[in-house]
Amino acid sequence: MTGCNQSNKMSDITLSVVSQDTTTQNLQNSEVRLMVEKGIVLERVRDIFRVVRENELCQGIDVNNELLDRAYCSKSWNKLLMAVRRKEYNSCTLFFEVNYWAMTHYPVFVTFDDFEVTRVTISDDRKTASVDYVTYELDAYNPARIDLIFEDGRWVIDNFYDMRNMLNVRQSMRDYLRNDFI
């Protein structure tokens, strides 16, 4: 009986160690996966803002937001944006005073720098990320943030934030749509 009892204890210890090893391995795998995804997000954002900068240089000082929105923003962002455009047209009001791509009120050349992925979340059915960065215009800078989602096999922008003025662009569009100007 004593030998059998010790054998069961050994089995329990072995199972416990195997279970801990599996848990440790799963944690390491998820940490590696997050680090890899952070690198992918960072490279994607740098590529997007490289195109924004090139667009700005080619177009003079007028960044073509509609093309950028269609190419690099989520379906829900573009749907909300179209609702804002319709309301602007129908109400003869203007929502956009700030170019959310460049985070400026005035058409000046800007550069983008200091990109940092601050959050990546991966679940079974959804991947999201946030990236902080800085826009520089002449002698001023503006801290900014974007939220991204993984949609149709690629990372796309789902919201813009002007951190200096505490502006959440998506929320501001929703507020604008709720207000009755007509």
N, C-alpha and C positions, 0 to 999 in steps of 0.2 A: 504494500500500500504506500509506503513512504517513497519508494522509487517512482511509482506512478504519479504521486502528488508532485514530486520534484520535476518530473517530465512535463506536467501540465504548466507548472510555473515557468519553465524554460520556454515553452510554446507561447505563453502569454507575453513574456519579455521579448521574444523574437518578433511576434506580431506587433508589439508596441514600437520596436525599433524600426521595423519595415514601414509601419504607418507614419512615423516621424520622418523617415527618409523620403517617403512619397510626398508628404506635405512640404518638406523643405525643397524638394525637386520642383514641385508645382509652383511654389513661391518664386524660386529662381527663374523658372521658365516664364512666369508672368512678368517679372521684373525685366527680363531680357526683352520680352515682347513689347513692353512699354517703352523701353529705351530705343528699340528699333523703330517703333511707331513715331516716337518723338523726333527722331532723325528724319523720317519720311515727311512728317508734317513741316518741320523746319525747312527742308529743301523745297517743298511745294510752295510755302509762303514766300521764300526768297525768289523763286521762279516767277510767281504771280507779280510781286512788286517790281521785279526786273522788267516785266512787260509793261506795268503801269508807268514806270519811269521812262521806258523807251517810247511809249505812246505819248507821254507828256512832251518829250523832246521832239518827236515827229510832228505832233499836232500844234506845236507852239506851246501855249500855256493852257490850252483847253483839253483836258482829259476827257475822252469819250466814255462816260460812265456806262451808257447803255450796253456797249459792246463788252466792257469789262464785267458788268453784272451778268450778262448772259453766259459769258465764258467761264467765270470763276465763282459765281454765287449759287446758292441752293435754289431749288425749285420754289420753296416756300418764301424765300427772300424775293425772288422775282415776281411771284404772285402778289405779295404785299406791295411791292414797288409799283406794279401796274395799277393796283387799286388807288394808290396815292396819286399817280399820274392822272387817272380818270377824275379824281376829285379836284385836283388842281385845275384841270381843264373845265370841268362843269361849274366850279365855284369861282373861277377867276381869282384863286388865291395861290400863294406860292408856299410850298412846304420847304423845299431845299434851299437853304441859305449857305450851307456848308457843303463843300465837296468832301464827302465821307471817304473817298479813296485817298485824298491827299490831306484831309483834316484841316483845310484852310477856308477862309471866307473869301479871300482875294486870289485871283489867278496869278500865282507866282510859282516859279520852279521850286520844287521840293525834292529832297532826297529821303530815303528810308534807311534806317540802320538799327543796330542793337536788337535784332530779333531774338526772342527768348520764348520757347514753349513753356508755358506755366502750368498747363494741365492737359492730360490725356486720359480719357476714360474709355474703356473698352468693355462692353457687355456682349451678350450673345446676339442681340439684334441691333445694337447701335454703337457707333464710335463717335466721340466728340473731342474737341481740343480747343485750347485758348492760346493765343500768341500775343505777347506784349512786344511793342516796338516803338520807335521814335521817328517822327517826321521832322525834318529840319527845313525851315524856310528862312532864307537870308540869315538873320542873326537870332532867330527864335526857334524854339523846339516845342514839339507837342507830343507828350506820351499818348499812345493809342493802344487799342487792343482789338483783336478780332476773335470771334468764335467760329469754329469750323465744324462741319459734320462730314462724315464719310457717306457719300451718296453716289449711286451708280458706278461704284468701283474707283472713286477718286475723292480726295479731300476738296471741299468747296466752302466758301465763306458763308456764314449764316447770320452774322451780325457784326456791326462796327461800333466801337466806343471811342469817344474823344475823352481821354482821361483828365485833361486839363480843365475842361468845362463840364465834366461829369455828364456827358451826353451819351445815352444809349439810343442809337439810331433806330433800331427795330421798335423799341417802346415808344419813341417819339412819333414814328409813323402810325402806330396803332392809336396813340392819343389823337393825332391829327384826323384820322379817319372817324373817330368817335365824336369829334366836335362838329357841330352843325353851323356852317358858314352861310348857307343859302336861305 
